[in-house]
């Protein structure tokens, strides 16, 4: 039969071992604890305080200066400058004062981050608006520029190699789809036969193949000499068959 003394010694060894294991576990949590940037600092400070509470509950005592120094050392990587600032302070702080400082610093960082995002969005909006305005101005300038040259300086649009005849200057295809780029020495196609012609381009208009003749006449005012030549050449072209490959009229 086990006597009372042996039983007491057995229980004492058991609970002392469990108590030692518990203390080791709490100390391990304290040493392994490190703050990260993905969480708020204040929420992690609360976790740190819970670990300190567990340490005190195990009967281990940590001085307040040690607690303050440990908390400063466990700040996240992005707080490196603020950590160095706190380390170089000569006046000792209480743990509560340090937590207040951390809360203020975090609030300031969040405010600056929101303000920075707002300024970036505002800057992006301004750039988009300026780009749209300049795009409109450039398109308008090109449109007016093309109209002026179509009315005043029609010779600038004469094809360099006309497949029809020497009088084919009305085929100045400055009127095509998809405005507004100004291009020079660009290749286009005549309405009939898909013949490639080398042209000097100064502007573009959004017109369909079917309506290009009518709109071109209206733009140039059909009573003019150029308008009459255009009608004559268009009628002449309709009476001729264009070879699809060589771009030459059939006999």
BELRA-V383420 format. One record per pair of residues at least 12 apart in sequence whose C-alpha atoms are under 7 Angstrom apart, sorted by the first residue. I is the first residue (numbers start at 1). J is the second residue. Records with the same first field share a line. If there is no record, write none. Layout:
# BELRA-V383420
I = J  J
This chain:
# BELRA-V383420
23 = 58
26 = 54  55
30 = 51
34 = 74
35 = 74  75  76
36 = 76
37 = 76  78
42 = 103
64 = 94  95
68 = 94  95
139 = 180
142 = 180  182  203
143 = 203
146 = 202  203
151 = 220
157 = 172  199  200  201
158 = 172
159 = 172  197  198  199
160 = 198  199
161 = 197  198
162 = 197
163 = 247  248
168 = 233
170 = 226  229  230
174 = 201  203  204
175 = 204  205  206  207  212
176 = 204  205  206  207
177 = 205  206  207  208
178 = 205  206
179 = 204  205  206
180 = 203  204
181 = 203  204
182 = 201  202  203
183 = 201  202
184 = 200  201  202
185 = 198  199  200  201
186 = 198  199  200  201
187 = 199
191 = 209
193 = 242  244
194 = 244
195 = 247
